[in-house]
Amino acid sequence: MQTEIQASKLNEKFLPFAKKMIDEGLPPLIIDTFKFYYEKLIKGERGLISREDIVPIEKDDIADMETLGGFSKEGRLVIKETVIIKLNGGLGTSMGLSKAKSLIEVKNGLTFLDIIAQQILSYRKKYKANIPLVLMNSFTTDEDSKKFLNRYPNLASDIPLSFLQHKFPKVLKENLSPGVWALDPGCEWNPPGHGDIYFALITSGMLNTLLSKGYKYAFISNSDNLGGIMDEAILGYLASHNFPFMIEVAEKTDADIKGGHLARLKTGGLILREIAQCPQEEIREFQDINVYRYFNTNNIWVNLLSLKKQLDKTNNILGLPMIINPKRIDPKDDSSPEVYQIETAMGSAISVFKKATAIRVPRARFFPVKKCQDLLALWSDCYVMTRESRIIQNPKRKFGTIKIDLDDRYYKKVDQLKERFPHGTPSLIDCKSISIKGNVYFDRGIVVKGDVNIISPSSRKVFVPQGMVISKDLIFD
């Protein structure tokens, strides 16, 4: 009786969400998926994963990409059964953009989508296989992205170019009712995280289309990570071992302390833990690169047949670990109501599939653009583009990944960055790290070497003159 009363109360609280999602035209599977997580929220669950549940991954627990050259032949044999999927739903609002982030120019006047398209055409030529490119777009990036790619008519394949991700309603923290924001109703919804890809593949019909056309494997990565490229040895390793699911992880540096890390459940399987899933009192340990050594690059390899079987077995509810992100309903208004965003992570499916695994990859497979400082690095001579349209660290560079720290007051948005570097970036090939504080503008032909701080204490414009070589701290009065 008590259980029936609780179920009745839950249904009563969920009804406004169901109506809102139906009115928005969301498919029943997504409504059921949201309800699955909303029930957990109502019961007080917050998706936290404690040190009591997991142990860190040791070096010998996972394979290393550098040792997999022997699987290249197998990879070449199955590459014609492989699709490349790019997560392309982001608008880049944190960088001051209002269109698809993948349309930013990143190298030699080319955008992310230019480079991705050229990479696909390069793969096809190399492997003599019509490897499809598929974008998982959001409602706000789909039209712009497809229109942009019209300039590559040869990119067409036997698979549609895109499918759409879904959205979840935001939940008011105060009473767990649907968030309402009349000033901008779009703020009432949040992307459900990359974990939505598995459900979007179903509701769009894309999964069935891929399987019906003979595609068995998918390589999935973010469109803003140009290091996420096809690799025949990794594909061969996946196929020859018949792994259902595999994520690429890289060794953490101090720049990755907030990224989700790989761990092993004490019950045996692998799990991915995001920072929002970490209890507050364990955050310092979460960020310790000597404890949890491997972070998720969001480069994912999936056996599509295994995915279909798993979905069929669970009635299309994968039960991915829940992520609860506390936010303001309007991220631009700190006085707007507090909400919970219910999300899931794509890589967290590693805990769902039996025999799922991870592989350690070099840093070269992960250099995403999340901030303008990442974009500045790509613009610079620290990186070059190969004939196969791969972006790699300049072979002439003697140091590792450059560390750039820009003042958010003046360099947070792409337009601000372009304004302060009107003649292109300084030469950074011999620079280990650069920090810029203040309203600093750069003329042409500037060279930066070593570890450098450029500081202007006032808010007035200051200028680094043409042709200057900076090899020590530069402080303006």
N, C-alpha and C positions, 0 to 999 in steps of 0.2 A: 504493500500500500504506500509506504513511504517513498519507494522508488518511483511509483506512478506519479505521486504528487511532485517530486523533484523534476521528473521528465516534463510534466505539464507546465511547471514554472519556467523551465528552460525554453520550451517551445514558445511560450508567451513572450519571453524576452527576445527570442530570435525573430519573431514575426516581422518587426519593423525592418530588420536587416534583409529578410527574404523578400519583402515587398520592394525595398529599395533596389535590390539586385535584379529582381524580375523586371522592374520598370526600366532599368538600365540595359536590359536585353542580354544579361549574362546567362550562360548556359547552365542547366541543372547541375552538371558535374561540379562547376565552380561554386555554386551555392552550397552544395553538399560538402565540398572541401572546406569552405569557410566555416560552415557549421561545425565540422569536426574539430577545428581549432578553437572556435568560439566556446564550445562546451568546455574545453580545457581551461580557457581563460576564466569562465564563470566559476569553475571549481577551484580557482585560486592558483592554478599552475601558471608558471611564467617561463617555462622552457629552459630552466637553468640546468646546467650540467656541472657537477661539482668534482673536485679532485677525488672524492670518495667513490666516484663512478669510473674513473679512468686512470690509465698509466701512460707516461710519455712514450713516444716511439723511439726505438734505438736504431742506429745506422743499419744494422744487419736485418732489420724487420722488413725492409722494402728494397726493391731492385733499383739499380742506378742506370739511368739512360746511357751513360758513357760506356757501359759494358754490353749493350744490346745490338751491336753492329751485325751479329750473326742472324738476326731476325729480319734483316732488310729484304731478303729474297721473298719471304712469306708475305711481307707487307706489300711488295710490288704485285704479288699474285692476287691480292684481295682489294687493291686500291680502286678497281672499277666497281666494287660493291660499297664504296664509301662516300658519304656526303659530308660536306663541311657546313656547319651551322654557326652563325655569328649572332651573339646577343647584341641587339642594336636598338634597344628601347630608350636609351638615355638621351636627355635633352642638354645636358651640360649646363644646367641652371646655376650651379655653384661657380662656374667660370663666366657667368654673365651672358649665356647663350639662350636663345629661344627656339632653336631648331635642332635637328639631330646632331648630337655631338660628333658623330662620325663624318660630318661635313666640314670639320675644321681642317685647314691646311696644316700638314705636319712636316712635310719634307719635299723640297724641290718643287714647291707649288702644288703638290698633290695632297688630297684629303685621305683620311683613313679608308674611305670607300674606294677611292681610286687605287690605292695600294693593294687593298684586299682583292679587288677585281683583277688587277694585273697579276697578282700571285696565283689566283685560280687559273687564269689563262696560261700562266707559266707551267703550272702542274699538269694541265691537260696536254701541253706540248711535250713535256718530259716523259709522262707516263702513257701517252697515247690513249687516254681514257677521258670520257666526258664527265669529269667530277663536278657534281652540282654545288653551287653556292646557294644557301638558304639563309635568310635573315629572320630572326625573331624580333619583330618590330613592336612598338607600342602604337596606340592610335595616333599619337602626336608625331611619330617619326616615319610612319609607313609611306605616306604619299611623297614626302620630300625625298626619301631614300630611293624609292623605286623610280621616281622621275629622274634623279641624278644618274642612276645606273643605265638609263636609256642610251647614254653615250657609249656603252659597251654592248652593242647588239649581239656580239659573239658569246656573251655570257649566258645566253638562254640555254636551258637544258630541258630534259623531259620532266622536271620537277618545278612546281611554282616557286617563284623567287622569294616569297615571304609568307609568314603566318603571324598572327597577332597574339601577344601576351594579354592576360586578363588584368583585372584590378579588384581590390578588396575595399570595402568601406572601412573608414577609420572608426575606432571605438572610443567614445568619451571615457576618460579615466575615472571621472566622478561617479558615474552610475552604469557604465558599460552599455550605454545606448548608442545608436548611430550618431556620429559627429555631424553637425549641421553648421554651415558657414555661408550665409546668404551673400556676403560680399564677394565671394568667389567659390561657387559650388564645386569647381574642380578640385578644391582643396579637401573635399570630403572623402576623397579616394586616394589610395596609395598602391603603387606597384606591389604585387605579392611576393617579390623577391624572385631570383632566378630559378628557384624550385618550381615555379609555375610552368617551366618549359615542358615538363612531362605531361601536364594536363592540357596545355595549349597544343601540343602535338596531337592529342586525341581529338579535342573539340574542333580543331581546324581540319581534321581529316588527313593531316600531313603524315602522321605515323603510318596509317594504312596505305597512303599513296607511295611512300618510300618502300615499304615492304612489298607492295604489289609490283613495283618496278625492279625488284631484286637488290635493293640496297640493304645491307646488313649491319654496317658500322657507321657511327657518326663521331666526328671530331667537333667538339663544341668549345668556343672560346669567346671572350669579350671583343667587340669590334675595336675598342680603344687600346687593346694590347697587341701591338704588331709583332711581338715575339711569339705569339701563339700561332705557329705555322704547322702545316702537315709534316709529319716525320714518318718515313716508311718503316724504320726500325721499331718505333713505338707501336705503330699499327700492327706490324708483324708479331710483336710480343703479345699484344692483346688477342689477336686472332689465333695464334698457335697454342696459347694456353686456355682459349675459350673463356676468358674472363668476361663476366657480364657488364662490368663497370670498372673504370679506373680513373683516378685523378692524378694530375701532376702536382707535386709539391716541390718547394725549393727551400734551401737553408735560410733561416731567418737572419736578418741583420737588424740593426737598431731602427731602420726605416720601416720595418714590417711588424712592429710590436702590437699594432691594433688588428692585424689580419687574422682571419680564422686559422686555427692550427689543427693538425692531424694528431689523433691520440688513439689508444686502444682501450676499448671497454674491458672492465675486469671480467666480464662474461665472455670475452674472446674476440669479438668483431672490431673493425675499425670504425671510428667516428670522427666527424668534423665538428669542432666547437668554435662558434663565432664569439666575439667579445660581448655581444648582447646576451649570450647564454651563460656567461661566467658570473658566479656570485661576486658581489662587490668586494668582499673581503679577500678574494683570490686574484684580483686584477693584477697585482704586482707579479705574482707567480705566473699568471697567464702571459705577461709581457716579457718574462725572463727567457731570453733566446738560448740559454744554456739548459733550460728545463724542457720547454716545448720547442723543438729545434726546427720543425718543418711547417711552413705555412702553405695554404691552398692558393695556387695560381689561377684557379677557375678555368684551367684547361682540362677538359673532361673527354673521356673516350667511352662510348656506350655501344654495346651489342644490342641493336634494335629488336632482334627477335627475343632476347632475354627480357628487354623492357616490356614488350607486349605480353609475354607470359606472366611477368610479375604483376602487371596491371590487371590482366584477366583474373589472376588468382585472388587479388584483393578488391575486386569490384571497382577498380580505377582509383582507389584511395591508397596512396603509397604510405601514408603515415610518416612523412618526413618530420624530423625534429622541428619543433615550433620555435620561432624567434619572435620575441615581443620587443618592439622598439618604441620607447616613450618619446613622443614628439609634441610640438604645438600643431594644431590643426592647420594653421597658416604658418609655414616655416619662416615667412618674412615678417611676421608680427609676433613679437615675444609676449604680447598681452593676450593672444588668442588662447582658447581653451586647450588644456592638455589632453592628448589622445594616446591610445595605443595603436601602433601599426602591426598587424599580424603578417609575418613574412616566413618564407622558408628559403633555404639555400640549395642551389643545384647540387653542389658537391656533397651535401649531407645524405644523398641517396647511397653513399658508400656504406651506411649502416643498415640499409634495407636489403641489399643484394647479398646472398651467400656467394662466397668466392670473390667478392669485390676486393680490389687491391689499389695500391698507390705506387707511384714511381717517382724517384728523386730525379729532378732535371736541373740543368744549370740556369743561372740567373738570366742568361740570354733569351730564355723563353718567356720572360716576364718583365716587361717595362711598360705598364699601363700609364695613360695620361689621366690623372685624377685632378691635378692642379696645374696652374700656369707654369710652375717651376718644372714640371715634367715636360710640358710643351717646349719650354725654352731649351731644355737639354736636347730634345729631338731636332729642333730647328738648327742647333749648333753643329760644329764640325766634330763633336764627340761621336756622332752617328753618321753612317753613310748608307746609301741604297745600292744593292748589288744589281746585276743584270737580270736576276730572277725576281726583282722587286722585293727582296728581303731587306729589312732594316737591321743593320748590325752595328756593333760598336766599331768605331774607326780602328783598323788594324795598326795605325800609327800611334794610337793612344797607349801610353805606358801604364796608366793607372786603371783601377776598376771603375765601377759606376760612379759618375760624378755626383756630388752632393750639392744641391742648390737650395737656398733658403731665401725666399723673396718676401718683402714687406706687403702684407695683405692690404694695407691702406692704398697702395699704389699699383700693385701687380696682380690683384686677385682675378681680374676679368681679362679676357682675351684682348678686348679693345685697349685696355690700359697697357697691356704688354706690348702691343703693336705700336702704340703711341710713344713709348719710352725706348723702343728699339726700331726707329724708323728706317734705318739702313741695314737691318739684319742684326744677328747676334754677334757679340765679340767672338774671337777665336777662343775656344775653351778646351782644345785638345790636350794642352799641357796643364790644365787646371784640375786639382783634386777636389776643391770645394770653394764655393763662392756664396757669400751672404750679402744681401743688399738691403739696407735699412734707410728709408727716406725716399724723397721724391727725385730720383736720379734718372737723367736722360743720357743716352749713349750715342755718340757720333759714329762714323764709319771707321773700319780698319783698326778696331781696338783689340788688344791681345791680353788675356788673363792667364797667369801662371801660378801654380802652387795652391796654397790655401790663402784665400783673400777675403777680407771684410771691407765692404764699401759702405760708408756711413755718412749720412747727412742729418744732423740733429734737428734742424728746422724743417718746416713744411714747404719752404720755397723750392722752386725748381733749381737744380744744379746740373751741370753738364760735364760729362767725361769727354775731353777733347779728342778730335780725330787722330788716329794712329798711336794712341797712348798704349804703352806696355805696362800692365799692372802686375807686379810680382810681390807686393806687400800691401798691408792695409792702407786704404785710401780714405782719409777722414776730411770732410769739408767743414770749414768753420761756420 
